[in-house]
Amino acid sequence: MLTALATDFLAWSTAHDAHRAVRTPIHQFFSKPSLARLEGRVVARVQKLGARLEGFSNTGIAVNLNNVFKSHVSGKLAR
């Protein structure tokens, strides 16, 4: 019979193993070198977005940022 501590550890270990199995295939995309290679493109896109958003300032027009995030993510997945 397992003690409460052993049961808690077993549950944590199983969850951690599942997390590791999911994380391993995408780990390469979040390494420091990979992020450093993307930094210039990300900065350029954010600056462009900022300039476009400034165009909407003081106009009273609502900007749907969901589209901004969808566009950015789908652009990254397509590369």
Secondary structure, 3 states (H helix, E strand, C coil): CCCHHHHHHHHHHHHHHHHHHHHHHHHHHHCHHHHHHHHHHHHHHHHHHHHHHHHHCCCCCCCCHHHHHHHHHHHHHHC
